[in-house]
Amino acid sequence: MGKRMGAGSNKQYLMLDGMPILARTVRTFQEADCIDAIYLISPEQEIPFCRSEVVERYGFTKVRAIVPGGSERQHSVYNGLRAIDGIEPDDVVLIHDGVRPFVSVQMLEDSVAAAREAGACVVAVPVKDTVKVVREGVVAATPPRETLWLAQTPQGFRYGLIRAAHDQAAAAGFLGTDDASLMEWQGQPVRVVQGDYRNIKITTPEDLILAEAFLKEKN
């Protein structure tokens, strides 16, 4: 919903160099040969706007449906998984944040390959800073930095595995921090795919400034 952005519209529709953030994200999936179909998850009241201002305006022919979201991210993903037509258990799905517009085709291809081979994967980058575990305002531990990675998206899975994980999480009332955490909850190994520090999630006004700087440098 973009509450931290402080904008008048949801963050995925904010303009980034003349194009909605979401459209920039979808464009990469549209251009990737490894992607056959795209399902967008949106608040139900915004579906007409998403269809006209993103899908139709930019000609995204791979978008099969715009699916109403849920109260939490996990519920939205579950709605999306249930909406996919004609998919087999061993087919690969990639789950991605609409406000990560700097995802690359290479990341998508690497994620598909890793998910096909290992069953589950997450794009991530090593942390740069020392991380402190804090309890009640006091440092409780300093985990070794070389063991810590920052999870990004896409996260890739064989459809049968991630659908079963979401089914079981829904039945048990378990709410994970991301889709990979549902696989971890089930004891399923999750492979790490090398991400990119520029694959940022645009959440705050500072992130938008950074994104504009990335585009300016690229141009």
Secondary structure, DSSP 8 states (H G I E B T S, - for coil): --GGGT-SS-GGGSEETTEEHHHHHHHHHHH-TT---EEEEE-GGGHHHHIIIIIITTT-TTEEEEEE--SSHHHHHHHHHHH--S--TTSEEEE--TT-TT--HHHHHHHHHHHHHHSEEEEEEE--S---EEETTEEEE---GGG-EEEEEEEEEEHHHHHHHHHHHHHHT---SSHHHHHHHTT---EEEE--TT-----SHHHHHHHHHHHHHH-
